[in-house]
């Protein structure tokens, strides 16, 4: 089977707290995968590092053969994401938010 997500020895710390410690996983095309754990276990941090929205401290990540840190825009054209939290500027207008979101994708009609 084709591996679509591959993570090797990924780690991420905040000060002295290890949020993710040497994560390894491979997810193949067509598989359904869940990431479970208690609050503070590092699930959100792991996903953010996988998607390239946070820089991992070490390790490698590939999704659909792409490096999310280098090819995030191209990757987001193929991957749908709904983040746990959204931090938008105060008083941002809907049209402005649509423009920001559209900038992540190849083609967008606003």
N, C-alpha and C positions, 0 to 999 in steps of 0.2 A: 504494500500500500504506500501511496505517496504521503510523505510527512509534510504537513502544512505549517505546523508550529514546532520549532525546536529551540529549547532553552538548555544551555550548558553552563553549569556552575555560576548562575547569576546570584549576586549578592547586592544588597543595598542597606546602608546604615544611615541613621540620623544621630549625629554626635556619637554617643557610645551605645546606642540601641540598635541592634541588628534587626531590621524589619524583615529582611529576606536573607537567608543564609544558604548559599550554594544550591539553589533550586535547579533541578534537572527534570525536564519532561519533553516528551515528543507526542504530538497529537496528529493523527493521520486524517486524511480526507474522509469525510463522512462520519467520523467519530463525534460523539457528544461527550463533553468534558465539563465537570463542575469543580470549582475551587471552593472548598469548604473550610471553615475554621472560626474560632472565637473572635470577638472584636479585638483588634490590635494584633492579630496573628500575621498580618502582612499581605493579605489578599489584594487589597486595593493598590498597595505599593507594587506588588508583583505585576498586576495588570497594567498599571501605568508605565512600568519599565518595559513590559512586553510591547506596548504600543508606541514606545519612544517619546511619551510625553514627560517622562522622568528619565534621567540618566542613571543607569545602574553603576555601581562602584566597580564591579568585575563581572566576567562571564560574557557569553554571547547569546544573542537572540536572532532568530530568523523567522519571518512569517511569509509564506508564499515565496520563499527564496529571497526575500528582501530584508535588509537591515533597517529596522524601524527608526533608528536614529538618523540615518542618512537618507532614506527613501520614504519618509513619513507621508508626504503628500500623495505619492504614488500608491502607497499602501492603503491610505484612507479612501482612495477611490474604489477599493475592492473589499474593504472591511467596514461594517457598520458598528458604531460604538455609542453606547449610552453610559456616560460616566455617572458614578454614584452621587457626586456633588458638582454643582456648577457655580463658579465664582465669576459673576459678571460685574462690570463697572456699574456704579450707581448711576441711575438715570439713563441707562442705555436704551435706545429705542428698538422696537421690534425689527425694523428694517436694517438697522446697524448689526443686530445680532444675526440676522439672516445673511448679511454680507460676510461676516466673520466665519459663519458655518460654511457658507458656499466656497470660501477660499480654500477649504480643505479638499475640495473635490475638483475633478477635471473640468466638468461642465456643470453650470448651474444657471437656472433661470429664476430671476427674482422679479 
